[in-house]
Amino acid sequence: MFEKYTINNNLYLIGVSGGPDSMALLHMLYKNRLNLIVCHVNYHTRKESDQEKDMVERYSKLYNYPFYYLDAFFDGKGNFESWAREKRYCFFKEVAHKYNAKGLFIAHHEDDLLETYIMQKRRKGFVKKWGFNEKTTIFDMDVYRPLVRFSKKDLLNYCIENNIKYSIDSTNFERINTRNKIRLDVISMMSKEERENMLEEINLKNIELDKNMNYIARLLKKEKYYVNEVMNLTEEQRHLFFYEIITRECPSLVKKITWTKIHEIERILTSSKPNLFYNLTKTRMIVKEYDIFFLSDKVKPMNYAYTLLEPSSLDNEIFSCDFRIDTAFLKIYESSYPLVIRNAKKDDVVTIGNVTKKINRVFIDAKIPMNNRINYPVVVNNRGKVVYIPLYNNDIQKSIANKLKFVIK
């Protein structure tokens, strides 16, 4: 089972805590002559911690493997498990980078897989993989779990049969967290048949997940999405789709996406209102524009104002234009100068023919996306009256914009 890892004699790391699982894995890899660096993290949380570190170091020397360890001290702030995980994987990544290691072995096994699956079901959150993969990526590092078909009991027996010393973490028998409770009250009580049935259940669910992922793969390649096309997906496919596009653009939301958020997004997308948005983070949002939607940076008002003292041209990062033509047809005369070209304001109005409209109504009629209105340019004469809005919806509007060479960037 380890033959694929021995090709080219690549160098790997192995994380060894001193428990039976990681000690069994260390021995298996040694017996299969893998090229290893042994890594251990001492959290100093139990009186046995230093003894475990010494034991792992002794076995590393016995197997003629380099040994690296990290002393880590928890300051009591936040969640210990999250802090410990980040500490050890940062340490692993540092050692892997230093020695150009191919990846990291960890001793997650079948019991861990079942525990993870049960926790996923209880959380009722979004799942991209039921249980976990034998190979994954953590902190940009390949991580291998070759023991997923071994039970905890299998690994304990392996250590006994091969006379391998190991340490038992006494806190594993305390119902101090959800995983421990599941381990003690559920997994340890399962029969062989119940375990096999749950493993088959996990397999079938992952097959369905892969099927849905393949179905939405075409959509995920796009940058803009049709509302109807997405809403016509099955509920499972929609949820997976939203999870994928949101976490791809906003990785910080991986563990924060809730059913409530997804349902709110769906409500916005199916609203009869043509222009809406949904804030995902302080800087990113989902924008709905009529029958399409997409993820976008939040647009900040620029509050710009450029002055034309006389008929001339302008070219900046927002727009370019040229007023060196006869603009009498727009009721822009020499007496109208200086002109100011600035971003539209909420209270702006414009007279078109004999009708005066609020600027926002003009934007709605012209189907200007809400996200674009904040910094949309308007031309104002020396009396503060809006005399021109560059629009492109029909032939007349396009003709006027072309004459003025008015391009919004």
Secondary structure in CASP SS format (residue, H / E / C, confidence):
PFRMAT SS
TARGET T0000
AUTHOR 0000-0000-0000
METHOD secondary structure of the structure
MODEL  1
M C 1.00
F C 1.00
E H 1.00
K H 1.00
Y H 1.00
T H 1.00
I H 1.00
N H 1.00
N H 1.00
N C 1.00
L E 1.00
Y E 1.00
L E 1.00
I E 1.00
G E 1.00
V C 1.00
S C 1.00
G C 1.00
G C 1.00
P H 1.00
D H 1.00
S H 1.00
M H 1.00
A H 1.00
L H 1.00
L H 1.00
H H 1.00
M H 1.00
L H 1.00
Y H 1.00
K H 1.00
N C 1.00
R C 1.00
L C 1.00
N E 1.00
L E 1.00
I E 1.00
V E 1.00
C E 1.00
H E 1.00
V E 1.00
N E 1.00
Y C 1.00
H C 1.00
T C 1.00
R C 1.00
K C 1.00
E C 1.00
S H 1.00
D H 1.00
Q H 1.00
E H 1.00
K H 1.00
D H 1.00
M H 1.00
V H 1.00
E H 1.00
R H 1.00
Y H 1.00
S H 1.00
K H 1.00
L H 1.00
Y C 1.00
N C 1.00
Y C 1.00
P C 1.00
F E 1.00
Y E 1.00
Y E 1.00
L E 1.00
D E 1.00
A C 1.00
F C 1.00
F C 1.00
D C 1.00
G C 1.00
K C 1.00
G C 1.00
N C 1.00
F H 1.00
E H 1.00
S H 1.00
W H 1.00
A H 1.00
R H 1.00
E H 1.00
K H 1.00
R H 1.00
Y H 1.00
C H 1.00
F H 1.00
F H 1.00
K H 1.00
E H 1.00
V H 1.00
A H 1.00
H H 1.00
K H 1.00
Y H 1.00
N C 1.00
A C 1.00
K C 1.00
G E 1.00
L E 1.00
F E 1.00
I C 1.00
A C 1.00
H C 1.00
H E 1.00
E H 1.00
D H 1.00
D H 1.00
L H 1.00
L H 1.00
E H 1.00
T H 1.00
Y H 1.00
I H 1.00
M H 1.00
Q H 1.00
K H 1.00
R H 1.00
R H 1.00
K C 1.00
G C 1.00
F C 1.00
V C 1.00
K C 1.00
K C 1.00
W C 1.00
G C 1.00
F C 1.00
N C 1.00
E C 1.00
K E 1.00
T E 1.00
T E 1.00
I E 1.00
F C 1.00
D C 1.00
M E 1.00
D E 1.00
V E 1.00
Y E 1.00
R C 1.00
P C 1.00
L E 1.00
V C 1.00
R C 1.00
F C 1.00
S C 1.00
K H 1.00
K H 1.00
D H 1.00
L H 1.00
L H 1.00
N H 1.00
Y H 1.00
C H 1.00
I H 1.00
E H 1.00
N C 1.00
N C 1.00
I C 1.00
K C 1.00
Y C 1.00
S C 1.00
I C 1.00
D C 1.00
S H 1.00
T H 1.00
N H 1.00
F H 1.00
E C 1.00
R C 1.00
I C 1.00
N C 1.00
T H 1.00
R H 1.00
N H 1.00
K H 1.00
I H 1.00
R H 1.00
L H 1.00
D H 1.00
V C 1.00
I H 1.00
S H 1.00
M H 1.00
M C 1.00
S C 1.00
K H 1.00
E H 1.00
E H 1.00
R H 1.00
E H 1.00
N H 1.00
M H 1.00
L H 1.00
E H 1.00
E H 1.00
I H 1.00
N H 1.00
L H 1.00
K H 1.00
N H 1.00
I H 1.00
E H 1.00
L H 1.00
D H 1.00
K H 1.00
N H 1.00
M H 1.00
N H 1.00
Y H 1.00
I H 1.00
A H 1.00
R H 1.00
L H 1.00
L H 1.00
K C 1.00
K C 1.00
E C 1.00
K C 1.00
Y E 1.00
Y E 1.00
V H 1.00
N H 1.00
E H 1.00
V H 1.00
M H 1.00
N C 1.00
L C 1.00
T C 1.00
E H 1.00
E H 1.00
Q H 1.00
R H 1.00
H H 1.00
L H 1.00
F H 1.00
F H 1.00
Y H 1.00
E H 1.00
I H 1.00
I H 1.00
T H 1.00
R H 1.00
E H 1.00
C C 1.00
P H 1.00
S H 1.00
L H 1.00
V C 1.00
K C 1.00
K C 1.00
I C 1.00
T C 1.00
W H 1.00
T H 1.00
K H 1.00
I H 1.00
H H 1.00
E H 1.00
I H 1.00
E H 1.00
R H 1.00
I H 1.00
L H 1.00
T C 1.00
S C 1.00
S C 1.00
K C 1.00
P C 1.00
N E 1.00
L E 1.00
F E 1.00
Y E 1.00
N E 1.00
L C 1.00
T C 1.00
K C 1.00
T C 1.00
R E 1.00
M E 1.00
I E 1.00
V E 1.00
K E 1.00
E E 1.00
Y C 1.00
D C 1.00
I E 1.00
F E 1.00
F E 1.00
L E 1.00
S E 1.00
D E 1.00
K C 1.00
V C 1.00
K C 1.00
P C 1.00
M C 1.00
N C 1.00
Y C 1.00
A E 1.00
Y E 1.00
T E 1.00
L E 1.00
L C 1.00
E C 1.00
P C 1.00
S C 1.00
S E 1.00
L E 1.00
D E 1.00
N C 1.00
E C 1.00
I C 1.00
F E 1.00
S E 1.00
C E 1.00
D E 1.00
F C 1.00
R C 1.00
I C 1.00
D C 1.00
T C 1.00
A H 1.00
F H 1.00
L H 1.00
K C 1.00
I C 1.00
Y C 1.00
E H 1.00
S H 1.00
S H 1.00
Y C 1.00
P C 1.00
L E 1.00
V E 1.00
I E 1.00
R E 1.00
N E 1.00
A C 1.00
K C 1.00
K C 1.00
D C 1.00
D C 1.00
V E 1.00
V E 1.00
T E 1.00
I E 1.00
G C 1.00
N C 1.00
V E 1.00
T E 1.00
K E 1.00
K E 1.00
I H 1.00
N H 1.00
R H 1.00
V H 1.00
F H 1.00
I H 1.00
D H 1.00
A C 1.00
K C 1.00
I C 1.00
P C 1.00
M H 1.00
N H 1.00
N H 1.00
R H 1.00
I C 1.00
N C 1.00
Y C 1.00
P E 1.00
V E 1.00
V E 1.00
V E 1.00
N C 1.00
N C 1.00
R C 1.00
G C 1.00
K C 1.00
V E 1.00
V E 1.00
Y E 1.00
I C 1.00
P C 1.00
L C 1.00
Y C 1.00
N C 1.00
N C 1.00
D H 1.00
I H 1.00
Q H 1.00
K H 1.00
S H 1.00
I H 1.00
A H 1.00
N H 1.00
K H 1.00
L C 1.00
K C 1.00
F C 1.00
V E 1.00
I E 1.00
K C 1.00
END
